[in-house]
Structures are given as C-alpha cells and as structure tokens.
Amino acid sequence: MAERLIKSRFFQRLMEIAVPLASWFLITLPLWLSPFHPAIVAYFIIAFDLYFFSKSMSTAYACVVSYKEILYHSQIKYFKKLLRQKNHGLIKHFIIIPNYKEHLHKLEETIDELVRSDYPIKNNLYLILAFEKREVEASKKSRYITKKYSKNFEKIISCYHPLKADEEPGKASNQTFAAKIVDDFVINNNLDRKNILITICDADSKLPTNYFSYLTFEFLRDKDRLFHFYWAPVLLYNNFWQLPIAVRMQATLSSILRLAFLSQKENLIQVSTYSTNLWLLKKINFWDIDIIPEDWHVFFQAFFTYGERVKTIPLFTIVNGDAVFSGETMKTLANRYEQEKRWAWGVTDVGYVLKKFFLTPHIGTIQKLKKIIFIAETHLFWPVSFFILTISASIPPLINPSFKRTVLGLLLPKLSALILTLSSVMLILYIYLDIKLRQKVNMKTSVSSLPLLIVQWYLLPIVSFFFSSLPALDAHTRILLGKKLKYKVTEKV
C-alpha cells in the first residue's frame, strides 16, 4: 500500500514541486510576513547572509586546495606511472562524443586533443561519434571524420540515434543509444565490461593530454573502481576573449565553482564531461532516456542501486570547454539564458531522489538524507539567493514603517550590507585564480585587459539576476505550472 502511494501520480507531483514551491515561498516571504512579524523576517535575512558568507569562505578555501592539487598533479608523468601498473593493457577506452548539429570544426578541435593524448597504448582508444538520426549532415560528418582520424584510434564507430516517442531529446537518450552499441561491440569481441571505461566527452571539451593516462592509473589503483565516476573540472575558457562581458563573467564564476567542487569529495558529483566503467552503466541500465539533465541523474541512478559505495573521484587536471557564443551579442545572451534554464531544470532530480528515498530500504537512511539535503540545498538557493541578498533587507522597513524605528529595523540593511561586503572580498581571490587557470590552458591575460577584468565585477548583481537567478526561477515556475522544457542545443560557434 505504501509503495503504491509513493508511486502514485499525486505523490510524485508533490515531490516534484517541493523545491520550486519552497523557492517562491522564500522569495516572497519578506512581502507577506513583514506586515505581521518583521523581526522574524529580519532574523531570517541575517541568517541567510551569514550562511552565504560561510559558503563564500568555504568555496574560496576549496578553490585554493583544488588549484594546489592541480599544480601538484601537473608535474606527475602518469603515462610512465601507468606502465608500471599490473594489467594496464587490459583497460580499453571508449570515448563517446554526443552531438547534434555541432560545427565540424568544433568536433575536429575536440578530436585533435584526443589525438594528442600521451596515453601509451593508442590501440586501446575507441572513438564513438554519437549523432542524432534527425541531423541531415550527420553521415557526411561521420565519413569525413572517419577518413581523417581512422589511423589515430583502434576503431571509430558512428551511431545515429533515432529519437523515440518515450524519449527526451538530449544527451541522456543519445548516450544510452551509443553506450548500448558499445556494449554489443564489447560482448561480440569477448571483452570484459569491468575493463571498459566510457568517457562522455562534450563536443566542445578539450581533454588534457594526460587525461587517459591519469584516469587509467587512478582506475587501476582504486579498490572500489566499479562503483565510481571520475571527473576533472570543465572550465569554460576555450573562447573566453570572444565572449560578451556578461557571459564572460558567468563563464568565470562557473569555472571557479567547478574548481571548488573538485576538492569537496563528499559532495562531488560529475558534470558535463566524465568517465565511468561499462559494468556500472549496464547494471543501472545506462542513462534514463526520459530526462534532460543527465550527469547528476546518472550518479543518483547508481547511488540508489549501490548506496554509499558510489562516488565521484576527482581528477586534478583541467578540461577546457567553450562557453556559450553564437557570434552575435544578443543571440549569445539569449542562448546563455536558455542554457542556465536547462541546467536549473536539474531540480527535477529532487523529486527523483525523494521517491527513491522511500523505495530503497537497502541503503542507509543517513546516507540518503545527506544526498537529498545537498541536492535540495543546491537547487533551492540557485534562484533564491539573489533576491534575499540584494533586496530583501529593504522590504521589512518599507512595508512596516514602525519596524524601521526599532533597533533591529535600523540595523538590518547596514548589517546585511556589511556581511555582503565581507563576502565580496573573495572576488579578489577569484580574479587571481581566474587569471592563473587561464594561463594553464594557454588563454593568457594581457596587462591592458586587467582593468576591465576588475571593473566588470561591478556588474555582478545584474549578471547574476539575468543569467542565474531568473532562468533558474523560470525553470522552477515551469515545473510548478506543469509545463515541459524543450531541449535546445547550446550554440557554440
């Protein structure tokens, strides 16, 4: 009876809208509560400001730790260390590049980086071109790439995903189709799934030279490797100086946050470009084909199958990717908004993990609660933070003039501003790390551009609103209203 209730449409809908409903509740709280209990609103705002300050400090610390680790690991010759590992020759890499209407030159740039890999066993690299059948030019691209790069890989396999009625267009359904073809190939060639590493590589992701050597070395020495994902931060610097200022700032913030995530091992979950083994993917029946954001979702598919053994292992190296760029400024800004909205659609994973919480008694309650709290917190404060941090402190005195005459009412805006000012000091560190990270990927900063890199941060509130909070709130509102999100490929020219 309980399981039937949990699987009912009503219960699933309730779990689906939990975080979007909480988002609107917190955003509007100062408006409807200030007339009656302005002190409660004030204490809530101060508590949130202090929470944000602590997050800023912990993020800054994590950034420094991750950056130091990247510097340390960049000195290690993993291809040499790998050759000393037992059975290193048994591991085979299948690199899946899911793509739809990607520019041919972007695919070539990505594959060129794969060719430059220092992985010592080239005939253990397989390239999988995961096209969509509905793309007219797909077969032509396949023939060109196969002819050009056939000598650089053991085999190049092109597959053409026919989108079905029960599938969502996007990476998840495409990757599942491609991975099943890889699985058939592995079985037909008497290979062991446990020795097959699948790397999901976005069409604009440039993997570092040491990626496969480093990955294979870590995989072989990892005792629990069958239950792990492996991830290096995808930093959006590849087209940095082409971007409009607003998108450039978003690219910097995204890159810094991904750098910080790298050293937060307990909560680390892969995004965008990552690796895992075929055995695990087969056990969880690959990616669910009816969802849009697939990277966190596939982690939770594995977690709710095998519990706390499932982790994402950090690789301290850098994957260089493209930020949104469509050639024209307004089109770029519109596409950036749509991309953020699609990322924020990952709030649907909250409903998924809440449902799985009740349906997986074999997994420890504490471990499940930790994951639920983490994912709910991440998606809840995504649209909410801007409103609470910027305008909420001024609302109680405006709506309730008598509160303005109290000590708390007088101090609230000043105290809130002080906490935010202290938090913004972290931007100095972020600017420094941004410059150093771009040096690592040969995207240098000229002396003449330094003033602009500093001054642009005065636009942070505007940029955060239009390209973070607003698209996230848009996604949450669509879920509340029961509307679907149409997948749109992010244009990168």
C-alpha positions in Angstrom: 0.0 0.0 0.0 2.8 2.4 1.0 4.7 1.7 -2.2 1.6 2.2 -4.3 1.1 5.6 -2.6 4.7 6.6 -3.3 4.4 5.6 -7.0 1.1 7.4 -7.3 1.0 10.4 -9.6 -0.2 12.7 -6.7 2.8 11.8 -4.5 5.3 12.1 -7.4 3.8 15.5 -8.3 4.1 16.6 -4.7 7.8 15.7 -4.6 8.4 17.2 -8.0 7.2 20.7 -6.9 8.6 20.7 -3.4 11.7 22.7 -4.1 10.1 25.1 -6.7 7.3 25.8 -4.2 9.9 26.4 -1.5 11.8 28.8 -3.8 8.7 31.0 -4.3 7.9 30.8 -0.6 11.3 32.1 0.4 11.5 34.8 -2.3 8.1 36.2 -1.3 8.5 35.7 2.5 9.6 39.3 3.2 6.5 40.6 1.4 3.8 38.7 3.2 5.4 38.2 6.6 6.8 41.7 7.2 3.4 43.3 8.0 2.9 40.9 10.9 6.3 39.6 12.0 9.1 41.8 10.6 11.6 40.7 13.3 11.3 37.1 12.1 12.0 38.2 8.5 15.0 40.2 9.7 16.5 37.3 11.6 15.9 35.1 8.5 17.7 37.6 6.2 20.6 37.9 8.6 20.9 34.1 9.0 20.8 33.7 5.2 23.5 36.4 4.8 25.7 34.6 7.3 25.1 31.3 5.5 26.2 33.0 2.2 29.3 34.4 3.9 30.3 30.9 5.2 29.7 29.4 1.8 31.9 32.1 0.2 34.7 31.3 2.7 34.4 27.6 2.2 34.3 28.0 -1.6 37.4 30.2 -1.6 39.2 27.6 0.6 38.2 24.7 -1.6 39.3 26.7 -4.7 42.8 27.1 -3.3 43.1 23.5 -2.3 41.9 22.3 -5.8 44.3 24.7 -7.5 47.3 23.5 -5.5 46.3 19.9 -6.2 46.2 20.7 -9.9 49.6 22.2 -9.8 51.0 19.2 -8.0 49.5 16.6 -10.3 50.5 18.5 -13.4 54.1 17.6 -12.5 53.4 13.8 -12.4 54.1 11.8 -15.6 51.1 9.5 -15.3 51.9 7.7 -18.6 55.1 6.5 -17.0 53.4 5.5 -13.7 50.7 3.7 -15.7 53.2 1.4 -17.4 54.3 0.1 -14.0 50.7 -0.9 -13.1 49.7 -4.5 -13.5 47.2 -5.3 -16.2 47.2 -1.7 -17.5 47.0 -3.1 -21.1 43.6 -4.7 -20.4 41.8 -1.3 -20.0 40.1 0.0 -23.1 38.7 3.5 -23.5 35.5 4.2 -25.5 35.1 8.0 -25.9 31.5 8.9 -26.7 31.0 12.3 -28.2 27.3 13.1 -28.2 26.5 15.8 -30.7 23.7 17.3 -32.7 24.3 19.9 -35.4 27.7 20.7 -34.0 30.0 22.6 -36.3 32.5 20.3 -37.9 35.5 22.4 -36.9 34.4 22.1 -33.2 34.4 18.3 -33.5 37.8 18.4 -35.1 39.2 20.6 -32.4 37.9 18.1 -29.8 39.3 15.1 -31.6 42.6 16.8 -32.2 43.1 17.0 -28.5 42.3 13.3 -28.1 44.9 12.5 -30.8 47.5 14.5 -28.7 46.9 12.3 -25.7 50.1 10.8 -24.0 48.2 7.6 -23.3 50.8 4.9 -24.1 48.6 2.3 -25.7 46.9 4.0 -28.7 45.1 0.9 -29.9 43.1 0.9 -26.7 41.3 4.1 -27.7 38.0 3.9 -29.4 36.1 6.9 -30.7 32.3 6.8 -30.7 30.6 9.5 -32.7 27.0 9.7 -31.3 25.0 11.5 -33.8 21.2 12.1 -33.9 19.4 10.4 -36.9 17.4 13.6 -37.5 20.5 15.6 -38.4 20.8 15.6 -42.2 24.5 16.3 -42.2 25.5 13.6 -39.7 26.6 10.8 -42.2 28.7 13.3 -44.1 30.4 14.4 -40.9 31.0 10.8 -40.0 32.6 9.9 -43.3 34.9 12.9 -43.1 36.0 12.3 -39.5 36.5 8.6 -40.0 38.7 9.2 -43.1 40.7 11.8 -41.3 41.3 10.1 -38.0 41.0 6.4 -38.6 44.7 5.9 -38.0 44.6 7.5 -34.6 42.1 5.1 -33.0 41.7 1.4 -32.8 38.2 1.9 -34.2 35.8 4.8 -35.0 32.1 3.9 -34.6 29.4 6.2 -35.8 25.9 5.7 -34.5 22.7 7.6 -35.3 20.2 7.8 -32.5 16.5 7.6 -33.7 14.5 9.7 -31.2 11.6 7.7 -30.0 8.2 8.9 -28.6 9.1 8.0 -25.0 12.5 9.7 -25.1 13.6 13.3 -24.3 15.9 14.8 -26.9 19.3 15.5 -25.5 22.5 13.8 -24.1 20.8 11.1 -22.0 18.9 9.3 -24.7 21.7 9.8 -27.2 24.3 8.4 -24.8 22.2 5.4 -23.9 21.8 4.5 -27.6 25.5 4.9 -28.2 26.6 3.0 -25.0 24.3 0.1 -25.9 26.1 -0.1 -29.3 29.4 -0.1 -27.4 28.1 -2.9 -25.1 27.2 -5.0 -28.1 30.7 -4.5 -29.5 32.3 -5.5 -26.2 30.2 -8.7 -26.0 30.9 -9.6 -29.6 34.6 -9.2 -29.1 34.7 -11.1 -25.9 35.8 -8.1 -23.8 35.1 -7.7 -20.1 32.8 -4.8 -19.2 34.8 -4.3 -16.0 37.8 -3.3 -18.1 35.9 -0.9 -20.3 36.0 2.8 -19.4 33.4 5.0 -21.0 34.2 8.7 -21.3 31.4 11.1 -22.1 33.1 14.0 -23.9 31.1 17.0 -24.9 31.7 18.1 -28.5 33.5 21.3 -27.3 35.5 19.7 -24.4 39.3 19.6 -24.9 40.6 16.8 -22.8 44.1 17.4 -21.4 47.0 15.4 -22.7 47.3 13.4 -19.6 43.6 12.6 -19.1 43.5 8.9 -20.2 46.9 8.1 -18.5 45.7 9.8 -15.3 42.3 8.2 -15.5 43.6 4.7 -16.1 46.1 5.0 -13.3 43.5 6.1 -10.8 41.1 3.4 -12.0 43.6 0.6 -11.6 44.6 1.6 -8.1 41.0 2.2 -7.0 39.8 -0.8 -5.0 36.1 0.3 -5.4 36.5 1.4 -9.0 33.5 -0.4 -10.4 31.2 1.9 -8.4 32.9 5.2 -9.2 32.7 8.0 -11.6 35.8 10.1 -12.5 35.7 13.8 -13.2 38.1 16.7 -14.0 36.6 20.2 -13.9 35.4 21.5 -17.2 36.5 25.1 -17.2 34.8 27.4 -19.7 37.9 29.2 -21.1 38.3 28.0 -24.6 36.6 31.0 -26.2 37.0 33.4 -23.3 38.0 36.6 -25.1 35.3 36.3 -27.7 32.5 36.4 -25.2 30.3 39.4 -24.2 31.2 40.7 -20.7 28.1 39.2 -19.1 28.8 35.7 -20.5 32.5 36.0 -19.7 31.6 36.7 -16.0 29.3 33.7 -15.9 32.0 31.5 -17.5 34.4 32.7 -14.8 32.0 32.0 -12.0 31.1 28.6 -13.3 34.7 27.7 -13.8 35.6 28.8 -10.2 32.7 26.9 -8.7 33.6 23.8 -10.6 37.2 24.2 -9.3 35.9 24.4 -5.8 33.7 21.3 -6.2 36.7 19.3 -7.1 38.1 19.1 -3.6 34.7 18.6 -1.9 34.9 14.9 -2.1 31.8 14.1 0.0 29.5 16.1 -2.3 31.4 15.8 -5.6 29.1 14.8 -8.5 30.3 14.9 -12.1 29.0 17.3 -14.7 29.3 17.6 -18.4 32.4 15.5 -19.3 33.2 12.5 -17.2 34.2 8.8 -17.1 32.9 5.6 -15.6 33.0 1.9 -16.4 30.7 -0.1 -18.7 29.8 -2.6 -16.0 28.2 0.0 -13.8 26.4 1.6 -16.7 25.0 -1.8 -17.7 23.9 -2.5 -14.1 21.8 0.7 -13.9 20.5 0.2 -17.5 22.5 3.2 -18.7 21.1 6.7 -18.6 17.3 7.2 -18.1 16.0 8.3 -21.5 13.1 10.4 -20.3 15.1 13.2 -18.5 17.1 16.2 -19.7 20.0 16.9 -17.3 21.8 13.6 -17.2 25.0 14.0 -15.3 23.8 14.3 -11.7 20.9 12.0 -12.5 23.0 9.1 -13.6 25.0 9.5 -10.4 21.8 9.1 -8.4 20.7 6.1 -10.5 23.9 4.4 -9.4 23.7 5.7 -5.8 20.2 4.3 -5.2 21.3 1.0 -6.6 24.6 0.5 -4.7 24.5 3.1 -1.9 27.5 4.9 -0.4 30.0 2.9 -2.5 29.0 5.1 -5.4 31.3 8.2 -5.5 32.8 10.7 -8.0 36.6 10.6 -7.8 38.3 13.9 -8.6 41.0 14.1 -11.3 43.2 17.1 -10.7 43.6 18.2 -14.2 41.7 20.7 -16.4 39.2 20.0 -19.2 38.9 23.2 -21.3 35.5 23.9 -22.8 33.5 26.6 -24.6 31.1 29.0 -23.0 28.0 29.9 -25.0 28.9 32.0 -28.0 26.6 32.5 -31.0 28.5 35.1 -32.9 26.1 37.9 -32.1 25.8 39.5 -28.7 22.0 39.4 -28.2 21.8 35.9 -29.6 24.6 34.8 -27.3 22.8 36.3 -24.3 19.6 34.6 -25.2 21.3 31.2 -25.6 23.1 31.7 -22.3 19.8 32.3 -20.6 18.4 29.1 -22.1 21.4 27.1 -21.1 21.1 28.2 -17.5 17.4 27.3 -17.5 18.2 23.9 -18.8 20.8 23.4 -16.1 18.4 24.5 -13.5 15.9 22.0 -14.8 18.0 19.6 -12.8 15.8 20.4 -9.9 13.6 17.6 -11.3 16.3 15.3 -9.8 15.0 16.3 -6.3 11.7 14.6 -7.0 13.6 11.6 -8.2 15.8 11.2 -5.1 12.8 11.8 -2.8 10.9 9.0 -4.4 14.0 6.7 -4.3 14.4 7.5 -0.6 11.2 5.6 0.1 11.9 2.8 -2.4 15.4 1.8 -1.4 15.4 0.3 2.1 18.7 -1.5 1.4 20.5 1.9 1.5 21.3 3.6 4.8 18.9 6.4 5.8 21.6 8.8 6.8 23.5 8.5 3.5 20.3 9.1 1.6 19.4 12.1 3.7 22.8 13.7 3.1 22.3 13.4 -0.7 18.8 14.8 -0.5 19.8 17.7 1.6 22.7 18.5 -0.7 20.8 18.4 -3.9 17.8 20.3 -2.5 20.0 23.0 -1.0 21.9 23.4 -4.3 18.7 23.9 -6.3 16.8 25.8 -3.7 19.3 28.6 -3.3 20.0 28.9 -7.0 17.0 31.1 -7.8 16.5 32.4 -4.2 19.9 33.8 -3.3 19.9 36.9 -5.4 16.5 38.2 -4.0 17.4 37.6 -0.4 20.9 39.0 -0.7 20.1 42.2 -2.7 16.6 43.5 -2.0 15.0 41.6 1.0 16.7 43.6 3.7 15.0 46.8 2.4 11.5 45.3 2.4 10.5 45.0 6.1 11.1 48.7 6.9 9.2 49.7 3.7 6.2 47.5 4.3 6.1 48.0 8.1 7.3 51.6 8.9 7.0 51.1 12.6 9.7 48.3 12.3 12.1 50.9 10.9 12.0 52.8 14.2 13.3 49.7 16.1 17.0 48.9 16.6 16.7 45.8 14.5 14.9 47.6 11.7 17.6 50.3 11.7 20.5 47.8 11.7 19.1 45.2 9.2 20.1 47.0 6.0 23.5 48.0 7.4 24.3 44.6 8.8 23.2 42.9 5.6 25.4 45.2 3.5 28.4 44.6 5.8 28.1 40.8 5.5 27.8 41.0 1.7 30.8 43.4 1.5 32.9 40.9 3.5 31.8 38.1 1.2 32.7 40.1 -1.9 36.3 40.3 -0.7 36.5 36.7 -2.0 36.3 38.1 -5.6 39.9 39.2 -5.3 40.9 35.6 -4.9 38.6 34.6 -7.7 40.1 37.1 -10.1 43.6 35.8 -9.3 42.6 32.2 -9.7 40.8 33.0 -12.9 44.0 34.5 -14.4 46.2 31.6 -13.2 43.8 29.0 -14.5 43.6 30.5 -17.9 47.4 30.6 -18.1 47.2 26.8 -17.5 45.1 26.4 -20.7 47.1 29.0 -22.7 44.4 31.6 -22.5 46.6 34.5 -21.3 45.7 37.9 -19.9 47.3 41.0 -21.3 48.1 43.8 -19.0 45.8 46.2 -20.8 42.8 43.9 -20.1 43.4 43.8 -16.3 41.3 46.9 -15.5 38.3 45.5 -17.4 38.6 42.2 -15.6 38.3 44.0 -12.3 35.7 46.7 -13.2 33.4 44.1 -14.8 32.6 42.7 -11.3 30.6 45.8 -10.5 28.0 44.3 -12.9 27.8 41.1 -10.9 24.3 41.8 -9.4 22.8 42.4 -12.8 24.6 39.4 -14.4 23.6 37.1 -11.5 19.9 38.2 -11.8 19.5 37.8 -15.6 21.8 34.8 -16.2 21.4 32.8 -13.0 18.5 33.5 -10.7 15.9 34.5 -13.3 16.4 31.5 -15.6 16.5 29.2 -12.5 13.3 30.7 -11.3 11.8 30.3 -14.8 12.6 26.6 -14.7 11.1 26.2 -11.2 8.0 28.1 -12.2 7.5 25.9 -15.3 7.7 22.8 -13.1 5.1 24.3 -10.7 2.8 25.0 -13.6 3.3 21.5 -15.1 5.0 22.8 -18.2 7.6 20.9 -20.1 11.1 22.2 -21.1 12.0 21.8 -24.7 15.7 20.8 -25.1 17.7 23.3 -27.1 21.3 22.7 -28.1 23.6 25.4 -26.8 25.2 27.1 -29.8 28.9 27.5 -29.8 30.5 28.7 -33.0 
